[in-house]
Amino acid sequence: MNGPYDGLTVGDILIRAFRRHGDRVAFEGYGGTYTYRASLDLIGRYQAVFKQLGMRRGEHIAMLNANRAEAYLAGIAAQALGLCTTPLHTLGSLADHQFILEDSETDWLLVDVENYADRGRELVEKVGRLRGALTLGPADFGHDIRAGAATAGAVSAVVEAEASDGAWLSYTGGTTGQPKGAIRSHPAFVAMVTAILADFEFPDFTNYLAVAPISHVGGTKLPAVLHLGGTVTFMNGFDPGKVLTTIEQERISMTLLVPTMIYMLLDHPDLARRDLSSLEYLLYGASPMSPTRLVEGIERIGPVFGQLYGQTEGYPVSVLRKADHDTARPELFTSCGHPNAPFQVKPMDDELNEQPEG
C-alpha cells in the first residue's frame, strides 16, 4: 500500500470497499451477478493475467465495453497496478476511437467482444502502436482475459499504483475542435468520489441503475455506490419500457439519465402502469433540461430529481438538490445549483479578472 503521505489511489478505496462488504451483491443485471467478495477475487485474477502479459505501471489501457461488471473490474485491476484507463464511448465512430488511441498513446486495448468485436478488430488493425489487445471472451485478435482469469487461480488483489500516477484519461466532448484528453491523478479521482458522496443525495440503500454508458458520467457514481455497500444494476443500452420495468422489479432506488432519456420515459405508455415508488433519486445532466418537462416529471414520477453539472476537466462542479426542484419556484430549474464542497466558483472575464456577482 502507499505511504501515509502519498495520498489514496483508486485501488485503495475500491479494494477496501470490496473487502468490507463481503457477500453483499455488488453487481447484477447485464453481465451477471457478482458479490463484493467475488469481485475482489476477479480483480486479483485479472491482475495475474495482466502481469503475465507484461502490462506495466505507467502504461495506458483503453476500454471499449458495454455496461457490465467484468469490464468495470478489469479497469479497477489495471488502475490498481498503476495503469491509466481511457474509456471509449460506445457510440463513437471508428475515426473518433482511432484518434483517441493514437493521441493518448495507448498501449493496450480491452474489448467487450460480445458487443464490439468488429470495432475492436478494426482498431487493432489500424493502430500500430498497440502493444496488445485484451478481450472479454474468445476472439481472433486478442488475449481472452476471461479464460485467463478462470485458470489463474485465487490471487490476492494488490495496489501497486502510486498517487502521482495517472488514473483516468478521458476525452472531452470536442465542442471546439477535436476532443482533448483530460487526465486525473489518483488523488483527483478520489476527490471526485468524496465530492459526490458529500453533495449527492444517495438513498440509505442504493440500488443504482447504470443505464447511461459507464464510460462517461454514468460511471462516475459507481465508486460512491460501492463505497456505501450498494448494488449496481447494469443495463446494456437504453430502452424506456425496460427501464421502467427494471425500476419496478429490481426496486431501483437511484439512477442517472440524460434529459432525452427522461423525455422518453415520460412519453412511454407504461409510465402510469409501473410502480416507481422505490425510486428516491433521479439525477440528470449532460445537456439542458426543459423546465416544462421537468415539472411534468416531478408531477408524474415524484420529487426525486437532482441535477448535476460538471465537465470532463473537472467533475462534479455543482448540484441542484431535490429540495430546489420546487414547482412553485420554476426559475430555479434553469440553474445548475450550488458548487460542490471542494469547488470554488467565481465570475471571471476573459483575462481571468474576478467580476462582481450578477
Secondary structure, DSSP 8 states (H G I E B T S, - for coil): ---TTS---HHHHHHHHHHHHTTSEEEEETT--EEHHHHHHHHHHHHHHHHHTT--TT-EEEEE--S-HHHHHHHHHHHHTT-EEEE--TT--HHHHHHHHHHTT--EEEE-HHHHHHHHHHHHHH-TT-SEEEESS--SSSEEHHHHHHHH----------TTSEEEEEE---SSSS--EEEEEHHHHHHHHHHHHHHS---SS-EEEE-S-TTTGGGTTHHHHHHTT-EEEE-SS--HHHHHHHHHHHT--EEEE-HHHHHHHHT-TTGGGS--TT--EEEE-SS---HHHHHHHHHHH-S-EEEEEEETTEEEEEEE-GGG--TT-GGGGG---EE-TT-----B-TT--B----
